[in-house]
Amino acid sequence: MFRYRLRQALLLPLLPRKILVSSSMHDCCVLELHHRKPGPGYQRHSLAYTPYLPGPFLVVEYFPFNMWLHFVIILCLIDMALARKDASLHLLRQKVAEADSNALRFLRGPNTELALWLRFCNGNIDEAARRSLEKAAWRKKIGKVSMGDISRGFSSDGCALCLGGFKARNGAPIVYSHGLPRGNEAQLRRQTVYMQERVLDACDNSRSLKGRGICAPLTIIDCKQPSFRSPDKALRRGGIDVVARYYPWSNKGTSLFIGVPLALKGIFKLARPFFPKDMYNRFQLVESREDIVREGHVDRKQLPKYLGGTSSWSLQTYVPRRCLSERALCKPPPRGGL
């Protein structure tokens, strides 16, 4: 409510003299815009909102075109939408804490993951609370994960990690998969959890994404590596199924495939009529690593040299730094490559 009143105070000097603003009572805000004196052209507009009802509501008795009036109402609707979102998030947090006082410890950020569940469940607080509690209970069983879980893949020809500090043009974090990760189901599950939590942290630190309930990374998959294959049982259960059930927002991101074999390209084109347009467009194909920058997916400064960028970032410096901060034992990354 404080932000709403502050918005009113800021708007008052901008309004024409014939428009008056008044509100608000308890937990319900009412905005009234009208001429000073009733007459033939009398206008009265009420904008009512309460966080405990599905609002906001706009009640217009007489609404001729008025540029200032439209401008004021649009600003107030935006402000009310933000207030409603904050109220819903507060109620969700309260509901989760009441059901399990320890659940919030296993969800990323003060509100990052709660906001994602709320958006994924289309604002349904009860469903978002159920999914959040289910995720927290599952995450508690996994226990601590660290860069040590990811570094196990460095000794094979396949691994995946979130490129810390880098972001795509839309502000989304970047995940790089060197082929596809190898390991048994338990190992791949821990690798997936660690990578997704780094993605969540990156979204929480992103100015363009923080608080929006959006956290869909750009995933770059190098199909030229020997480990690129049809997903086996361990990868499906430890990776694909885990993301679908506990990190479903990640599937909304773009996947960028480097060097897809010709046979798969043909299948991909044939399947186009069977996919919704937005889903099909989330899969992009490029011939080489240099095409990632050339085709405008990522700025050159936001990629290491191995992927066609100009950043001096490397696994040799990033992995030890993460392991030190996490107090984890890690296998050293291979020389060359990332």
Salt bridges, closest charged atoms under 4 A:
GLU32 OE2 - ARG44 NH2 2.79
GLU61 OE2 - ARG44 NH1 3.25
ASP79 OD1 - ARG3 NE 3.59
ASP79 OD1 - ARG7 NE 3.76
ASP86 OD2 - ARG3 NH2 3.05
GLU113 OE2 - LYS135 NZ 2.41
ASP126 OD1 - LYS95 NZ 3.16
GLU127 OE2 - ARG130 NH2 2.74
GLU134 OE1 - ARG130 NH1 3.84
GLU134 OE1 - ARG131 NE 3.96
GLU134 OE2 - ARG245 NH2 2.56
ASP149 OD1 - ARG152 NH1 2.81
ASP149 OD1 - ARG190 NE 2.90
ASP157 OD1 - ARG182 NE 2.65
GLU185 OE2 - ARG189 NH2 2.75
GLU197 OE1 - ARG108 NH1 3.52
GLU197 OE2 - ARG139 NE 2.48
ASP201 OD2 - ARG108 NH2 2.82
ASP201 OD2 - ARG198 NH2 2.66
ASP222 OD2 - ARG289 NH1 3.54
ASP232 OD2 - ARG229 NE 3.38
GLU287 OE2 - LYS265 NZ 2.15
ASP291 OD1 - ARG294 NH1 2.22
GLU295 OE1 - HIS297 NE2 3.63
ASP299 OD1 - ARG169 NH1 2.65
GLU326 OE2 - ARG322 NH2 2.77
